[in-house]
Amino acid sequence: MAKLPAAAQGGTKKAPTKTEIVTNIAETTGLNRKDVGAVLEALSEEIRKALSKKGAGMFAIPGLVKITKKQIPARPAKRGVPNPFRPGELMDVAAKPASVKIVVKPLKNLKDMA
């Protein structure tokens, strides 16, 4: 008999919710939940400032992650490109506007945790 995935067996592992995270940090540090929530809100505001147009374009949480902005240039439309799914057929590729991607890189300490 084939083994079912963990989700089908009823033993699902879910990511902790924001409330669970705040509660766990509050219990560990001895702070109240309201203060821990305020710290998380302040952290998200600092990340927003750093990644905004006037910011540095980069934010690091020491030992955990480095968040950077990456500018993706616009790509022009192309006509008569070989279709990778149907060999011998040609297709047109639409133009794509310039965009900004957010890149989150794990740092060594986070990699060691896994």
C-alpha positions as CSV (number, residue, x, y, z in Angstrom):
1,M,0.0,0.0,0.0
2,A,1.3,3.4,-0.9
3,K,2.3,5.8,1.8
4,L,0.0,8.9,2.1
5,P,1.5,12.4,2.4
6,A,1.6,13.8,6.0
7,A,-1.3,16.2,5.1
8,A,-3.5,13.2,4.2
9,Q,-2.7,11.3,7.3
10,G,-3.9,14.0,9.6
11,G,-0.5,14.9,11.0
12,T,-0.2,18.3,9.3
13,K,2.5,20.6,10.3
14,K,1.5,24.2,9.8
15,A,3.6,27.4,10.0
16,P,2.9,29.3,13.3
17,T,0.5,32.2,13.1
18,K,1.4,35.7,14.1
19,T,-0.5,35.3,17.3
20,E,1.4,32.1,18.2
21,I,4.7,33.7,17.4
22,V,3.9,36.8,19.6
23,T,2.7,34.6,22.4
24,N,5.8,32.4,22.3
25,I,8.2,35.3,22.2
26,A,6.3,37.0,25.1
27,E,6.6,33.9,27.2
28,T,10.3,33.4,26.4
29,T,11.3,37.0,27.1
30,G,8.9,37.8,29.9
31,L,7.5,40.8,28.0
32,N,3.8,41.3,27.5
33,R,2.2,40.5,24.2
34,K,1.5,44.1,23.4
35,D,5.2,45.0,23.6
36,V,6.3,42.1,21.4
37,G,3.6,43.0,18.8
38,A,4.9,46.6,18.8
39,V,8.5,45.4,18.2
40,L,7.3,43.3,15.3
41,E,5.4,46.2,13.8
42,A,8.5,48.5,14.3
43,L,10.6,45.8,12.5
44,S,8.3,45.7,9.5
45,E,8.3,49.5,9.3
46,E,12.1,49.6,9.3
47,I,12.1,47.0,6.5
48,R,9.6,49.1,4.5
49,K,11.8,52.2,5.0
50,A,14.9,50.4,3.9
51,L,13.3,49.0,0.7
52,S,11.4,52.2,-0.3
53,K,12.6,54.4,-3.1
54,K,14.5,56.7,-0.6
55,G,15.9,53.8,1.4
56,A,19.1,51.8,0.9
57,G,17.4,49.1,-1.1
58,M,18.7,46.5,1.4
59,F,17.9,45.3,4.9
60,A,19.5,42.6,7.0
61,I,18.3,40.9,10.1
62,P,21.7,39.9,11.6
63,G,22.4,36.2,11.5
64,L,19.1,35.4,9.8
65,V,18.2,37.0,6.4
66,K,19.3,39.7,4.0
67,I,16.5,41.4,2.0
68,T,17.4,43.2,-1.1
69,K,15.6,45.0,-4.0
70,K,16.5,43.9,-7.5
71,Q,15.6,46.0,-10.6
72,I,14.5,43.9,-13.5
73,P,14.8,45.8,-16.8
74,A,12.0,45.9,-19.4
75,R,12.1,43.2,-22.1
76,P,11.0,44.0,-25.7
77,A,8.5,42.0,-27.7
78,K,9.9,39.3,-30.0
79,R,8.4,37.9,-33.1
80,G,9.2,34.5,-34.7
81,V,10.7,32.9,-31.6
82,P,10.9,29.0,-31.7
83,N,8.1,27.5,-29.5
84,P,9.8,25.3,-26.9
85,F,6.6,23.2,-26.5
86,R,6.0,22.5,-30.2
87,P,9.3,22.1,-32.2
88,G,9.2,23.6,-35.6
89,E,6.5,26.2,-34.7
90,L,7.2,29.9,-34.2
91,M,5.5,32.1,-31.7
92,D,5.4,35.8,-30.6
93,V,6.6,36.8,-27.1
94,A,4.9,39.8,-25.5
95,A,6.8,42.7,-24.1
96,K,7.3,42.8,-20.3
97,P,7.6,46.1,-18.4
98,A,10.4,46.9,-15.9
99,S,9.7,45.6,-12.4
100,V,11.2,45.3,-8.9
101,K,11.8,42.0,-7.3
102,I,12.4,41.4,-3.6
103,V,15.2,38.8,-2.9
104,V,15.4,37.2,0.5
105,K,18.7,35.4,1.1
106,P,19.2,33.2,4.2
107,L,22.5,33.9,6.1
108,K,24.7,31.2,7.6
109,N,23.1,31.0,11.0
110,L,19.7,30.4,9.5
111,K,21.1,27.7,7.2
112,D,22.7,26.0,10.2
113,M,19.3,25.9,12.0
114,A,17.8,23.8,9.3
